[in-house]
Amino acid sequence: MSDDTESYGFDTLQIHAGARPDPATGARNTPIYQSTAYVFRDAEHAAALFNLQEVGYIYSRLTNPTVAVLQERIATLEGGVGAVCCSSGHAAQIMALFPLMQPGRNVVVSTRLYGGTVTQFSQTIKRFGWSAKFVDFDDEAAVKAAIDDDTRAIFGEAIANPGGYIMDVRAIADIADGAGIPLIIDNTTATPYLHRPIEHGATLVVHSTTKYLTGNGTVTGGCVVDSGNFDWAASGKFPSMSEPEPAYHGLKFAETFGPLAFTFHGIAIGLRDLGMTMNPQAAHYTLCGIETLSLRMERHVENAEKIANWLENDDRVDFVTYAGLKSSPYYKRIEKVCPKGAGALFTFAVKGGYEACVKLVDSLEIFSHVANLGDTRSLIIHAASTTHRQLTAEQQEAAGAAPNVVRVSIGTEDCDDLIRDLDQALGKATS
């Protein structure tokens, strides 16, 4: 296929972007290049690669042909100029922040985040001398007020885990632009099929490719997509991007690589020094998964809409947080943010509280009780006792993971079977 990706539709790009028949064998599917290192043509070629004067393969901690195809495919689907794949979604978050932050700097983040992300931002990044300010992103004035001279980024989830809340990405992007800092959007639960954050003003997009992009619960992975739209040298706030890099004889990433500066930094510095590498077999599984992304997301959304409506009308349920319901305060955002649907992740509160939630989880037969989402299989978890267990009661409430709430990730099974399973389990949980 030609390099003019704008002329192709999503369904074509999810199969073909970044991939070409293998030049050595003609293999149509992208091979798993299970190689640690790559032979240089000669000494001059090796020196050019190490000096970042030529693009190629050196060592699979940095670059790998299978992973490179996945990077190009995800970047294309997201409308970015480049991407860096890594070992997990959590690794992608650190990779995104690494070039931006220094000791004493902070990031403004949404209160509505996955529990592991809340822990990573509230606890772990302190070891780097970084800090996070948690703000309700529905309060735009509060977001503006949280930004100070040490703020280097804003971070949020397009469709928040676990509640499925829809973020007004454009509104927060305008705030970030006004402050001269990048907006980083976790697009894991939306995927580029439902929402493309770059089109709404995001600077960087991160994914846990473990989830919907792979779609089958087989491998972990992460990705950082670079929009190519941010001027890293404009303010002097990002010296890693704009100032001479000692490890490369004074090279300035922003000056040398222009729109691809962040992508090159992520590989040449991030993967080189942090080592959060995606293995080629994981990349292969994710490439296979992405080929059916649009088909799966359509079924995920269709099932989620039916099940959320059924739950909302059940007397054993206190409330449902699915944004696709007309009763949701986020319903009006769907057309603007994700017109193809509100995703398939949401929570619902069970009458009877904590104990009823535990009984519900233990009584289900089709739903799997796992700490994952985005699988073809329908999944359930009681966040307060698992994924959000480390948080305070206040943090759990803010994140939408109260003790009386369970999170569901609706799969692609027969919807009637899923409703029957929920019905019998709710009966046991609330009897």
URBELTA-V752200 format. One record per backbone hydrogen bond with DSSP energy under -0.5 kcal/mol. CO is the residue of the C=O (numbers start at 1). NH is the residue of the N-H. Records with the same first field share a line. If there is no record, write none. Layout:
CO=NH + NH
This chain:
3=5
4=7
5=8
9=12 + 13
10=14
12=15 + 16
13=17
16=19
22=26
27=22
31=33
32=34
33=35
36=60
42=46
43=47
44=48
45=49
46=50
47=51
48=53 + 54
49=52
58=38
59=62 + 63
64=68
65=69
66=70
67=71
68=72
69=73
70=74
71=75
72=76
73=77
74=78
75=79 + 80
76=79
82=226
84=224
86=222
88=92
89=93
90=94
91=95
92=96
93=97
94=98
95=99
97=100 + 101
102=105
105=131
106=152 + 153
107=109 + 133
108=155
109=135
111=113
114=117 + 118
115=119
116=120
117=121
118=122
119=123 + 124
120=125
123=126
124=127
125=128 + 130
126=129
129=104
131=107
132=134
133=109
135=111 + 137
136=139
138=140
139=143
140=144
141=145
142=146
143=147
144=147
148=151
150=106
152=182
153=108
154=184
155=110
156=186
158=160 + 167
160=162 + 164
163=347
165=160 + 167
167=169
168=172
169=173
170=174
171=175
172=176
173=177
174=178
175=179
176=180 + 181
177=180
182=154 + 184
183=185 + 203 + 204
184=156
185=187 + 206
186=158
187=191
190=194
191=194 + 195
195=197
196=199
197=200 + 202
198=201
203=227
204=185
205=225
206=187
207=209 + 223
208=211
209=214
211=215
215=376
221=209 + 210
222=86
223=207
224=84
225=205 + 227
226=81 + 82
230=232
231=234
238=241 + 242
239=243
241=254
244=246
245=248 + 250 + 251
246=249
248=251
251=245 + 253
252=256
253=257
254=258
257=260
258=261
260=264
261=265
262=266
263=267
264=268
265=269 + 270
266=271
267=272
269=273
270=274 + 275
271=275
275=277
276=87
279=283
280=284
281=285
282=286
283=287
284=288
285=289
286=290
287=291
289=292
290=293
292=296
293=297
294=298
295=299
296=300
297=301
298=302
299=303
300=304
301=305
302=306
303=307
304=308
305=309
306=310
307=311
308=312
309=313
311=314
314=317
316=351
319=349
322=325
325=328
328=331
330=333 + 334
331=334
333=337 + 338
334=338
338=341
344=410
346=408
347=321
348=406
349=318 + 319
350=353
352=356
353=357
354=358
355=359
356=360
357=361
358=362
359=363
360=363 + 364
361=364
368=370 + 380
370=372
376=412
378=368
379=409
380=370
381=383 + 407
382=385
383=386 + 388
386=389
388=391
392=396
393=397
394=398
395=399
396=400 + 401
397=400
399=163
402=405
404=350
406=348
407=381
408=346 + 410
409=379
414=418
415=419
416=420
417=421
418=422
419=423
420=424
421=425
422=426
423=427
424=428
425=429
426=430
427=431
